[in-house]
Amino acid sequence: MRRYTDSEGRPWDVVLGRESFGALLALFVPAAGNRAPPRQSMLGAESRQGAATELADLEPAELDALFERSQPKETG
């Protein structure tokens, strides 16, 4: 897990997720009073370990870009 703060100052916990069809995702989960809905963005890795490494190795600007291309996660 990583902690991320977006350009609006909202904190997020970034964790790995998986779609039913197997795609690996970065899930942006609201943290510490952030009332925004969860968001998700596809990762390029093909294995859970590869996705964990990809997420851990992202530079701050790369994490910003991943968040910017994220979409609201459907819940329910």
KOLMAR-709830 format. One record per residue: x, y, z of N, C-alpha, C in turn; residue in three letters. Coordinates in pm, whole numbers. Layout:
# KOLMAR-709830
(pt (X Y Z) (X Y Z) (X Y Z) 'ALA')
...
//
This chain:
# KOLMAR-709830
(pt (83 -117 0) (0 0 0) (89 125 0) 'MET')
(pt (42 225 -70) (108 356 -71) (7 461 -32) 'ARG')
(pt (54 566 29) (-31 683 56) (-2 784 -53) 'ARG')
(pt (-106 846 -103) (-95 943 -210) (-182 1064 -176) 'TYR')
(pt (-133 1183 -206) (-212 1304 -191) (-225 1368 -328) 'THR')
(pt (-350 1387 -371) (-373 1443 -505) (-351 1594 -506) 'ASP')
(pt (-367 1655 -623) (-340 1797 -639) (-437 1886 -561) 'SER')
(pt (-548 1829 -515) (-645 1902 -434) (-621 1882 -285) 'GLU')
(pt (-514 1809 -250) (-480 1786 -110) (-554 1671 -44) 'GLY')
(pt (-627 1590 -123) (-702 1477 -68) (-611 1355 -54) 'ARG')
(pt (-613 1289 63) (-531 1169 81) (-601 1043 29) 'PRO')
(pt (-520 954 -26) (-569 826 -79) (-474 716 -34) 'TRP')
(pt (-527 597 -10) (-446 477 2) (-451 408 -133) 'ASP')
(pt (-335 372 -186) (-328 307 -317) (-294 161 -294) 'VAL')
(pt (-385 72 -337) (-370 -72 -317) (-391 -144 -450) 'VAL')
(pt (-350 -268 -454) (-370 -349 -574) (-509 -411 -574) 'LEU')
(pt (-566 -420 -692) (-694 -486 -709) (-691 -567 -837) 'GLY')
(pt (-794 -648 -855) (-804 -732 -974) (-947 -734 -1022) 'ARG')
(pt (-964 -716 -1152) (-1097 -727 -1213) (-1134 -874 -1229) 'GLU')
(pt (-1260 -901 -1249) (-1306 -1039 -1265) (-1241 -1108 -1384) 'SER')
(pt (-1202 -1032 -1485) (-1139 -1090 -1604) (-986 -1097 -1590) 'PHE')
(pt (-933 -1062 -1471) (-792 -1081 -1442) (-703 -959 -1453) 'GLY')
(pt (-752 -848 -1505) (-670 -728 -1516) (-632 -678 -1377) 'ALA')
(pt (-510 -630 -1363) (-462 -577 -1235) (-479 -425 -1234) 'LEU')
(pt (-520 -375 -1119) (-555 -234 -1105) (-484 -171 -987) 'LEU')
(pt (-465 -41 -997) (-431 40 -881) (-563 98 -832) 'ALA')
(pt (-598 70 -708) (-721 123 -648) (-684 239 -558) 'LEU')
(pt (-746 353 -581) (-727 472 -498) (-845 477 -402) 'PHE')
(pt (-818 445 -276) (-921 437 -173) (-912 562 -86) 'VAL')
(pt (-1023 637 -70) (-1018 759 11) (-967 729 152) 'PRO')
(pt (-885 819 205) (-826 802 338) (-844 928 420) 'ALA')
(pt (-837 915 550) (-829 1027 645) (-928 1139 617) 'ALA')
(pt (-1057 1105 609) (-1159 1206 592) (-1189 1245 449) 'GLY')
(pt (-1120 1190 353) (-1147 1215 212) (-1282 1151 178) 'ASN')
(pt (-1378 1230 133) (-1512 1179 104) (-1535 1151 -45) 'ARG')
(pt (-1429 1158 -125) (-1442 1129 -268) (-1466 979 -287) 'ALA')
(pt (-1530 940 -398) (-1549 798 -424) (-1417 731 -463) 'PRO')
(pt (-1406 600 -443) (-1285 527 -485) (-1264 541 -636) 'PRO')
(pt (-1137 528 -676) (-1101 537 -817) (-1013 417 -852) 'ARG')
(pt (-999 388 -981) (-916 277 -1026) (-848 310 -1157) 'GLN')
(pt (-731 247 -1176) (-656 265 -1298) (-585 133 -1330) 'SER')
(pt (-588 93 -1456) (-522 -31 -1498) (-371 -19 -1485) 'MET')
(pt (-309 -131 -1448) (-164 -141 -1445) (-120 -230 -1561) 'LEU')
(pt (3 -217 -1604) (52 -292 -1719) (102 -431 -1686) 'GLY')
(pt (127 -460 -1559) (186 -588 -1520) (87 -704 -1543) 'ALA')
(pt (145 -822 -1562) (63 -941 -1585) (53 -1032 -1463) 'GLU')
(pt (130 -1004 -1358) (123 -1084 -1236) (104 -992 -1117) 'SER')
(pt (52 -1048 -1008) (32 -967 -887) (165 -913 -836) 'ARG')
(pt (269 -996 -838) (400 -950 -794) (453 -840 -884) 'GLN')
(pt (435 -855 -1014) (477 -752 -1108) (402 -621 -1085) 'GLY')
(pt (273 -630 -1057) (193 -510 -1030) (237 -444 -900) 'ALA')
(pt (267 -524 -798) (314 -468 -671) (446 -394 -691) 'ALA')
(pt (535 -452 -771) (663 -388 -800) (641 -261 -881) 'THR')
(pt (554 -269 -982) (525 -152 -1065) (473 -36 -979) 'GLU')
(pt (380 -65 -890) (322 38 -804) (427 94 -708) 'LEU')
(pt (508 8 -649) (609 52 -553) (717 137 -619) 'ALA')
(pt (747 110 -746) (856 179 -816) (815 310 -884) 'ASP')
(pt (686 344 -880) (642 466 -946) (701 590 -878) 'LEU')
(pt (756 678 -958) (802 808 -911) (679 894 -883) 'GLU')
(pt (692 1000 -802) (576 1084 -772) (501 1135 -896) 'PRO')
(pt (573 1179 -998) (506 1229 -1119) (431 1117 -1191) 'ALA')
(pt (485 996 -1187) (418 882 -1249) (291 845 -1172) 'GLU')
(pt (297 855 -1039) (180 828 -958) (73 934 -983) 'LEU')
(pt (115 1060 -1000) (21 1167 -1038) (-49 1131 -1169) 'ASP')
(pt (27 1086 -1267) (-30 1052 -1398) (-126 933 -1387) 'ALA')
(pt (-91 835 -1305) (-177 719 -1285) (-310 764 -1223) 'LEU')
(pt (-303 853 -1125) (-426 905 -1063) (-507 985 -1165) 'PHE')
(pt (-441 1068 -1243) (-512 1152 -1340) (-588 1070 -1443) 'GLU')
(pt (-538 954 -1479) (-608 871 -1577) (-703 771 -1512) 'ARG')
(pt (-712 773 -1379) (-802 681 -1308) (-947 720 -1333) 'SER')
(pt (-1033 622 -1317) (-1177 638 -1334) (-1247 604 -1202) 'GLN')
(pt (-1363 663 -1179) (-1438 623 -1059) (-1466 473 -1060) 'PRO')
(pt (-1450 410 -945) (-1476 266 -933) (-1623 245 -902) 'LYS')
(pt (-1685 159 -980) (-1824 128 -953) (-1831 42 -828) 'GLU')
(pt (-1919 77 -737) (-1938 0 -615) (-2084 -44 -609) 'THR')
(pt (-2103 -152 -538) (-2243 -194 -524) (-2255 -334 -538) 'GLY')
//
